[in-house]
Amino acid sequence: MYERMLDKLEEPSITDIEDYIGSNAASSIQILKRNLEENFQITYELKFPFGNTYGWGYKVSIKKKNLLYIFFEKEAMTVTFQIKALSTDYLQNEYRKLSEKGKEYWENRYPCGNGGGWIHYRVLRKEDLKDIGVFIMMKLGKTINWAA
């Protein structure tokens, strides 16, 4: 379950991606895209980054700055981003807005930097997108309009 698209030699089409991830994850990607595009000038690149275990996904950037990755999984997707340590009042307040699932992802992050780390959040329900919005605000250090 949740196998990734790991055939590096075969670049998937949009139809291949949607068939693989299923309608719920495809709908979640569209909601995520809509929220990002309402706030920023976003670029999406289909990539096979980080070696052979992450698989195909979208690299999502604001201008040239990497914001997050969306990795395609069987009947799901995982959103990956790097978050700084909770070193400011703003970040601590945003952390409190996370669901219990979101807080668990933070607590189990892959450590990187001085107290921050990489979050690999598997989105299984549209409700999970609220946490994704909070994590994006934490990454950027500012509040944006987010309707999950």
Beta strands, then each sheet from edge to edge (+ up, - down):
strand 1: 42-47
strand 2: 57-62
strand 3: 65-73
strand 4: 76-83
strand 5: 110-112
strand 6: 116-123
sheet 1: 1+ 2- 3+ 4- 6+ 5-
end
